[in-house]
Every structure is written in C-alpha cells, then in structure tokens.
C-alpha cells in the first residue's frame, strides 16, 4: 500500500543540544506513546499499514540537516538517515507521496534536483553515498532507500 500524508504525531517538546542535532519528542495522537527523534522541526509525516515515515530538520536553513525516520507501528525506529553537507544550505520543500512506489519525493538542496525516499518491503544491505548518512547501526539492514534524482524541468 502506498504512503499517505499523516497527522499521527504532535510535537511534545524539543531538546536543544550544544554539539549535536536537537531532539524532538513526539507524541503519537492515537496511543499517547512518545518517541524521540533527531531533529528540531517536524517537517512532514506519512504512514501506511507497515509504519510511519517521519521527516525532521535541525531548523537552521544556512547549514541544514534533514533526518528521515522509519518507525514501525509499535513506534520503534527501524531506520534513520541524515541528508546534509557541510556549509551547504538546505530547505525541505514540496514533499509528495510517490504514486508508483512506496515512498516520497521532495526537494532539499537548492540545486533543482528532486530526492526520493522509498520504504523497502524487506530490509536490504545498502551502502548510502554522500551526502546521505545512516543513523542506525551498520549491522542492521536498511529499510529506506534514498536517491537523488534528475534536475527538475521547469
């Protein structure tokens, strides 16, 4: 089943860190359970019967980091990725659920390219390339496939 826009989470509070990315504490609306995720701003959320795709950012457009989290229905983080480049501005824009795949497409860096995140049906061993960094342990298989697409044609 394809991902759809969700309102499953609300920001409970935000924890600032001096040398690390801030942390968001999100409350699941239906169960009132809480989950902590990297990021300072809740940008977008999607869901299907397998879980939740939550997108957060640090909240600093001059040198932004985008965090993409996949949570199972029990709200355990199954995969988490960061897209960032030193000294490079980024703004998360135009997120839309992909019609053909189980994922989303969006813009981030101001280079005219679209990014896609696909939630894999089964975990795979993947090697992500810069500027994508995996936030979960290396011995776990990936649930998220991130790709940088071609330039947007106006």
TORMARZA-339791 format. One record per residue: residue in three letters; residue number from 0; x, y, z of N, C-alpha, C in turn. Coordinates in Angstrom, 3 decimals. Example, Ala and Ser with C-alpha at 12.3 -4.5 7.8 and 13.67 -1.06 7.14 Angstrom:
BEGIN
kolkol, dovo, n_c1, n_c2, n_c3, ca_c1, ca_c2, ca_c3, c_c1, c_c2, c_c3
ala, 0, 13.190, -5.690, 7.800, 12.300, -4.500, 7.800, 13.200, -3.300, 7.800
ser, 1, 12.850, -2.250, 7.080, 13.670, -1.060, 7.140, 12.900, 0.030, 7.870
This chain:
BEGIN
kolkol, dovo, n_c1, n_c2, n_c3, ca_c1, ca_c2, ca_c3, c_c1, c_c2, c_c3
unk, 0, 0.842, -1.185, 0.000, 0.000, 0.000, 0.000, 0.882, 1.241, 0.000
unk, 1, 0.470, 2.266, -0.670, 1.258, 3.491, -0.793, 1.177, 4.341, 0.475
unk, 2, 2.216, 5.110, 0.688, 2.231, 6.032, 1.813, 1.224, 7.152, 1.582
unk, 3, 0.656, 7.632, 2.670, -0.273, 8.755, 2.616, 0.107, 9.750, 3.709
unk, 4, -0.251, 10.989, 3.513, 0.027, 12.034, 4.491, -0.634, 11.664, 5.818
unk, 5, 0.046, 11.997, 6.914, -0.431, 11.604, 8.232, -0.405, 12.779, 9.204
unk, 6, -1.216, 12.674, 10.223, -1.209, 13.606, 11.358, -1.091, 12.792, 12.647
unk, 7, -0.361, 11.677, 12.580, -0.276, 10.744, 13.698, 0.546, 11.275, 14.874
unk, 8, 1.432, 12.244, 14.629, 2.319, 12.732, 15.687, 2.158, 14.225, 15.912
unk, 9, 2.320, 14.616, 17.173, 2.381, 16.023, 17.556, 3.667, 16.234, 18.347
unk, 10, 4.236, 17.428, 18.213, 5.464, 17.736, 18.945, 5.128, 17.924, 20.413
unk, 11, 5.741, 17.104, 21.259, 5.588, 17.216, 22.709, 6.519, 18.315, 23.223
unk, 12, 7.800, 18.193, 22.912, 8.770, 19.245, 23.195, 10.065, 18.991, 22.440
unk, 13, 10.944, 19.966, 22.495, 12.204, 19.943, 21.757, 13.348, 20.102, 22.744
unk, 14, 14.378, 19.255, 22.573, 15.573, 19.353, 23.408, 16.719, 19.874, 22.563
unk, 15, 17.295, 20.970, 22.980, 18.437, 21.523, 22.255, 19.719, 20.912, 22.789
unk, 16, 20.660, 20.673, 21.894, 21.964, 20.144, 22.274, 23.020, 21.073, 21.707
unk, 17, 24.100, 21.239, 22.458, 25.111, 22.200, 22.032, 25.959, 21.692, 20.872
unk, 18, 26.387, 20.440, 20.919, 27.289, 19.929, 19.894, 26.657, 18.882, 18.993
unk, 19, 25.401, 18.586, 19.208, 24.697, 17.590, 18.406, 23.419, 18.200, 17.861
unk, 20, 22.773, 17.457, 16.995, 21.474, 17.894, 16.476, 20.464, 17.916, 17.624
unk, 21, 19.516, 18.823, 17.565, 18.467, 18.816, 18.583, 17.632, 17.545, 18.497
unk, 22, 16.854, 17.280, 19.539, 15.998, 16.103, 19.601, 14.556, 16.539, 19.769
unk, 23, 13.672, 15.918, 19.007, 12.236, 16.155, 19.146, 11.608, 14.997, 19.907
unk, 24, 10.737, 15.310, 20.820, 9.931, 14.297, 21.478, 8.533, 14.434, 20.877
unk, 25, 8.115, 13.374, 20.176, 6.819, 13.373, 19.517, 5.854, 12.467, 20.263
unk, 26, 4.598, 12.902, 20.328, 3.546, 12.105, 20.956, 2.641, 11.563, 19.869
unk, 27, 2.432, 10.244, 19.904, 1.523, 9.597, 18.963, 0.099, 9.915, 19.401
unk, 28, -0.676, 10.509, 18.512, -2.009, 11.011, 18.852, -2.940, 9.900, 19.327
unk, 29, -2.942, 8.752, 18.648, -3.894, 7.685, 18.980, -3.537, 6.932, 20.249
unk, 30, -2.244, 6.703, 20.489, -1.853, 5.888, 21.641, -1.282, 6.696, 22.800
unk, 31, -0.928, 7.952, 22.559, -0.285, 8.830, 23.549, 1.131, 8.369, 23.900
unk, 32, 1.679, 7.371, 23.197, 3.068, 6.965, 23.403, 3.991, 8.018, 22.813
unk, 33, 5.218, 8.076, 23.332, 6.175, 9.081, 22.882, 7.378, 8.415, 22.232
unk, 34, 8.008, 9.155, 21.317, 9.223, 8.694, 20.648, 10.152, 9.897, 20.488
unk, 35, 11.456, 9.659, 20.669, 12.463, 10.709, 20.490, 13.172, 10.511, 19.168
unk, 36, 13.277, 11.597, 18.385, 13.910, 11.545, 17.070, 14.901, 12.689, 16.918
unk, 37, 15.960, 12.480, 16.124, 16.862, 13.571, 15.770, 16.071, 14.634, 15.038
unk, 38, 16.364, 15.890, 15.331, 15.736, 16.995, 14.626, 15.131, 17.993, 15.589
unk, 39, 14.903, 19.198, 15.077, 14.316, 20.257, 15.876, 12.983, 20.739, 15.344
unk, 40, 12.667, 20.389, 14.087, 11.416, 20.803, 13.455, 10.782, 19.586, 12.785
unk, 41, 9.517, 19.340, 13.076, 8.763, 18.269, 12.414, 8.288, 18.812, 11.069
unk, 42, 8.848, 18.290, 9.982, 8.564, 18.815, 8.646, 7.399, 18.104, 7.962
unk, 43, 7.372, 16.781, 8.029, 6.324, 16.023, 7.336, 6.200, 14.647, 7.962
unk, 44, 5.043, 14.037, 7.773, 4.824, 12.668, 8.254, 3.873, 11.951, 7.308
unk, 45, 4.208, 10.683, 7.083, 3.433, 9.828, 6.193, 3.240, 8.494, 6.901
unk, 46, 2.243, 7.723, 6.469, 2.014, 6.419, 7.078, 1.394, 5.444, 6.092
unk, 47, 1.576, 4.178, 6.403, 0.832, 3.094, 5.773, 0.661, 2.015, 6.834
unk, 48, 0.159, 0.842, 6.443, -0.106, -0.190, 7.458, 1.178, -0.738, 8.091
unk, 49, 2.339, -0.509, 7.471, 3.611, -1.028, 7.997, 4.289, -0.093, 8.980
unk, 50, 3.882, 1.193, 8.997, 4.519, 2.116, 9.921, 4.433, 3.563, 9.474
unk, 51, 5.397, 4.363, 9.976, 5.379, 5.808, 9.794, 6.710, 6.300, 9.238
unk, 52, 6.638, 7.191, 8.264, 7.808, 7.872, 7.736, 7.736, 9.303, 8.255
unk, 53, 8.714, 9.683, 9.088, 8.713, 10.994, 9.728, 9.950, 11.759, 9.272
unk, 54, 9.738, 12.996, 8.824, 10.829, 13.836, 8.328, 10.992, 15.024, 9.258
unk, 55, 12.231, 15.213, 9.744, 12.550, 16.343, 10.627, 13.778, 17.068, 10.093
unk, 56, 13.963, 18.314, 10.525, 15.172, 19.068, 10.204, 15.722, 19.677, 11.483
unk, 57, 16.975, 20.148, 11.411, 17.572, 20.832, 12.564, 16.917, 22.185, 12.803
unk, 58, 16.464, 22.835, 11.737, 15.859, 24.153, 11.875, 16.833, 25.282, 11.589
unk, 59, 17.910, 25.000, 10.855, 18.906, 26.010, 10.504, 19.117, 25.982, 8.996
unk, 60, 18.386, 26.814, 8.224, 18.479, 26.721, 6.763, 19.847, 27.080, 6.184
unk, 61, 20.719, 27.746, 6.953, 22.045, 28.086, 6.437, 22.947, 26.855, 6.334
unk, 62, 22.763, 25.904, 7.218, 23.540, 24.665, 7.187, 22.648, 23.556, 7.729
unk, 63, 21.652, 23.229, 6.935, 20.570, 22.352, 7.379, 20.927, 20.880, 7.275
unk, 64, 20.334, 20.110, 8.171, 20.388, 18.646, 8.101, 18.951, 18.143, 8.077
unk, 65, 18.691, 17.201, 7.180, 17.372, 16.596, 7.043, 17.454, 15.182, 7.590
unk, 66, 16.536, 14.820, 8.482, 16.508, 13.491, 9.074, 15.241, 12.778, 8.612
unk, 67, 15.397, 11.538, 8.171, 14.277, 10.733, 7.691, 14.228, 9.475, 8.544
unk, 68, 13.111, 9.247, 9.205, 12.971, 8.146, 10.155, 11.845, 7.219, 9.717
unk, 69, 12.074, 5.906, 9.836, 11.027, 4.912, 9.608, 10.739, 4.241, 10.936
unk, 70, 9.487, 4.349, 11.399, 9.055, 3.750, 12.660, 8.026, 2.665, 12.376
unk, 71, 8.131, 1.563, 13.096, 7.121, 0.515, 12.933, 5.871, 0.909, 13.729
unk, 72, 4.765, 0.157, 13.623, 3.542, 0.533, 14.335, 3.701, 0.612, 15.853
unk, 73, 4.701, -0.086, 16.420, 4.965, -0.007, 17.863, 5.836, 1.203, 18.204
unk, 74, 6.140, 2.039, 17.204, 6.926, 3.270, 17.334, 8.406, 3.031, 17.627
unk, 75, 8.934, 1.871, 17.237, 10.368, 1.619, 17.324, 11.016, 2.105, 16.032
unk, 76, 12.162, 2.762, 16.148, 12.876, 3.268, 14.979, 13.552, 2.095, 14.277
unk, 77, 13.125, 1.807, 13.056, 13.710, 0.712, 12.287, 14.816, 1.186, 11.357
unk, 78, 14.770, 2.443, 10.949, 15.827, 3.007, 10.119, 15.781, 4.518, 10.266
unk, 79, 16.942, 5.140, 10.128, 17.047, 6.582, 10.254, 18.231, 7.052, 9.417
unk, 80, 17.997, 8.071, 8.594, 19.026, 8.610, 7.717, 19.132, 10.119, 7.886
unk, 81, 20.298, 10.638, 7.558, 20.525, 12.087, 7.549, 21.017, 12.476, 6.163
unk, 82, 20.480, 13.578, 5.641, 20.995, 14.171, 4.410, 21.511, 15.545, 4.787
unk, 83, 22.819, 15.754, 4.618, 23.410, 17.054, 4.927, 24.774, 17.161, 4.268
unk, 84, 25.204, 18.399, 4.060, 26.528, 18.678, 3.527, 27.058, 19.912, 4.257
unk, 85, 28.293, 19.835, 4.719, 28.881, 20.960, 5.446, 28.795, 22.246, 4.639
unk, 86, 28.433, 23.317, 5.332, 28.384, 24.666, 4.752, 27.452, 24.768, 3.550
unk, 87, 26.437, 23.923, 3.512, 25.501, 23.919, 2.392, 24.087, 24.171, 2.913
unk, 88, 23.441, 25.225, 2.409, 22.067, 25.477, 2.844, 21.102, 24.450, 2.271
unk, 89, 20.041, 24.212, 3.012, 19.012, 23.289, 2.543, 17.669, 23.653, 3.123
unk, 90, 16.639, 23.517, 2.327, 15.269, 23.757, 2.783, 14.418, 22.607, 2.258
unk, 91, 13.732, 21.922, 3.147, 12.855, 20.809, 2.780, 11.607, 21.394, 2.119
unk, 92, 11.389, 21.042, 0.835, 10.274, 21.618, 0.087, 9.541, 20.552, -0.714
unk, 93, 8.275, 20.822, -0.959, 7.432, 20.061, -1.888, 7.406, 18.553, -1.652
unk, 94, 7.190, 18.110, -0.408, 7.089, 16.657, -0.211, 5.767, 16.125, -0.762
unk, 95, 5.847, 15.056, -1.538, 4.643, 14.423, -2.061, 4.822, 12.915, -2.020
unk, 96, 3.744, 12.222, -1.776, 3.797, 10.763, -1.799, 3.960, 10.317, -3.249
unk, 97, 4.897, 9.405, -3.484, 5.133, 8.894, -4.836, 3.980, 7.989, -5.235
unk, 98, 3.500, 8.154, -6.439, 2.346, 7.379, -6.886, 2.712, 5.952, -7.278
unk, 99, 3.920, 5.747, -7.775, 4.281, 4.427, -8.290, 5.005, 3.560, -7.280
unk, 100, 5.607, 4.179, -6.249, 6.392, 3.420, -5.278, 5.894, 3.718, -3.877
unk, 101, 6.400, 2.980, -2.930, 6.045, 3.202, -1.539, 7.049, 4.162, -0.927
unk, 102, 6.938, 5.428, -1.315, 7.879, 6.421, -0.828, 7.392, 7.824, -1.097
unk, 103, 8.307, 8.779, -0.948, 8.005, 10.189, -1.174, 9.097, 10.801, -2.038
unk, 104, 8.772, 11.928, -2.657, 9.752, 12.733, -3.373, 9.701, 14.145, -2.800
unk, 105, 10.842, 14.852, -2.850, 10.939, 16.183, -2.263, 12.158, 16.899, -2.817
unk, 106, 12.255, 18.192, -2.527, 13.440, 18.988, -2.833, 14.126, 19.317, -1.519
unk, 107, 15.451, 19.445, -1.560, 16.163, 19.825, -0.336, 17.241, 20.863, -0.611
unk, 108, 18.315, 20.475, -1.281, 19.350, 21.445, -1.618, 18.837, 22.322, -2.758
unk, 109, 19.344, 23.521, -2.866, 18.881, 24.443, -3.896, 19.625, 24.187, -5.206
unk, 110, 19.523, 22.956, -5.710, 20.225, 22.595, -6.938, 19.261, 22.130, -8.032
unk, 111, 17.960, 22.260, -7.773, 16.976, 21.882, -8.775, 16.697, 20.395, -8.871
unk, 112, 17.327, 19.586, -8.032, 17.110, 18.132, -8.089, 16.065, 17.709, -7.077
unk, 113, 15.354, 16.651, -7.439, 14.379, 16.044, -6.528, 15.031, 14.824, -5.894
unk, 114, 14.687, 14.575, -4.652, 15.148, 13.401, -3.913, 13.970, 12.463, -3.765
unk, 115, 14.264, 11.187, -3.624, 13.207, 10.224, -3.337, 13.638, 9.335, -2.173
unk, 116, 12.664, 8.988, -1.364, 12.857, 8.027, -0.272, 11.831, 6.937, -0.478
unk, 117, 12.313, 5.712, -0.590, 11.432, 4.562, -0.766, 11.529, 3.684, 0.473
unk, 118, 10.388, 3.285, 1.011, 10.347, 2.346, 2.120, 10.337, 0.951, 1.501
unk, 119, 11.403, 0.210, 1.746, 11.556, -1.110, 1.137, 10.607, -2.123, 1.777
unk, 120, 10.111, -3.061, 0.988, 9.198, -4.091, 1.506, 9.914, -5.027, 2.468
unk, 121, 11.200, -5.266, 2.212, 12.009, -6.059, 3.139, 13.379, -5.393, 3.241
unk, 122, 14.003, -5.472, 4.409, 15.299, -4.801, 4.606, 16.380, -5.371, 3.691
unk, 123, 17.299, -4.494, 3.268, 18.396, -4.905, 2.396, 19.694, -4.277, 2.888
unk, 124, 20.806, -4.887, 2.493, 22.107, -4.289, 2.753, 22.314, -3.205, 1.698
unk, 125, 22.449, -1.963, 2.127, 22.652, -0.844, 1.210, 23.850, -0.022, 1.662
unk, 126, 24.510, 0.553, 0.706, 25.594, 1.485, 1.002, 25.153, 2.853, 0.498
unk, 127, 24.896, 3.764, 1.406, 24.441, 5.093, 1.034, 25.642, 5.974, 0.717
unk, 128, 25.486, 6.813, -0.280, 26.569, 7.690, -0.708, 26.348, 9.106, -0.201
unk, 129, 27.456, 9.824, -0.006, 27.419, 11.212, 0.435, 26.488, 12.009, -0.459
unk, 130, 25.632, 12.827, 0.102, 25.539, 13.364, 1.454, 24.563, 12.628, 2.370
unk, 131, 24.264, 11.357, 2.078, 23.361, 10.565, 2.921, 24.190, 9.808, 3.946
unk, 132, 23.778, 9.913, 5.225, 24.467, 9.221, 6.307, 23.439, 8.400, 7.075
unk, 133, 23.786, 7.197, 7.383, 22.888, 6.306, 8.129, 23.030, 6.576, 9.622
unk, 134, 21.922, 6.694, 10.345, 21.931, 6.988, 11.775, 21.710, 5.741, 12.628
unk, 135, 21.368, 4.626, 12.017, 21.164, 3.376, 12.749, 22.429, 2.527, 12.633
unk, 136, 22.607, 1.518, 13.489, 23.837, 0.708, 13.466, 24.093, 0.066, 12.100
unk, 137, 25.373, -0.016, 11.734, 25.751, -0.514, 10.411, 25.377, -1.979, 10.200
unk, 138, 25.237, -2.752, 11.282, 24.918, -4.172, 11.121, 23.427, -4.407, 10.840
unk, 139, 22.608, -3.377, 10.973, 21.188, -3.519, 10.635, 20.985, -3.257, 9.150
unk, 140, 20.119, -4.019, 8.542, 19.784, -3.796, 7.140, 18.931, -2.541, 7.001
unk, 141, 19.006, -1.931, 5.835, 18.280, -0.683, 5.576, 16.831, -0.946, 5.197
unk, 142, 15.969, -0.114, 5.695, 14.561, -0.122, 5.303, 14.266, 1.027, 4.342
unk, 143, 15.185, 2.030, 4.304, 14.977, 3.222, 3.492, 16.010, 3.302, 2.377
unk, 144, 15.546, 3.553, 1.178, 16.418, 3.768, 0.027, 16.268, 5.223, -0.387
unk, 145, 17.359, 5.984, -0.337, 17.348, 7.398, -0.702, 18.110, 7.585, -1.982
unk, 146, 17.518, 8.325, -2.911, 18.184, 8.590, -4.193, 18.000, 10.046, -4.573
unk, 147, 19.032, 10.604, -5.195, 18.968, 11.941, -5.746, 18.582, 11.809, -7.196
unk, 148, 17.543, 12.539, -7.595, 17.039, 12.395, -8.958, 17.619, 13.410, -9.915
unk, 149, 17.054, 13.440, -11.073, 17.482, 14.360, -12.122, 16.968, 15.769, -11.826
unk, 150, 17.510, 16.711, -12.535, 17.103, 18.103, -12.367, 15.620, 18.269, -12.717
unk, 151, 14.974, 19.169, -11.998, 13.565, 19.444, -12.252, 13.475, 20.289, -13.525
unk, 152, 12.620, 19.876, -14.418, 12.435, 20.618, -15.657, 11.306, 21.612, -15.443
unk, 153, 11.595, 22.903, -15.609, 10.540, 23.915, -15.365, 9.407, 23.842, -16.360
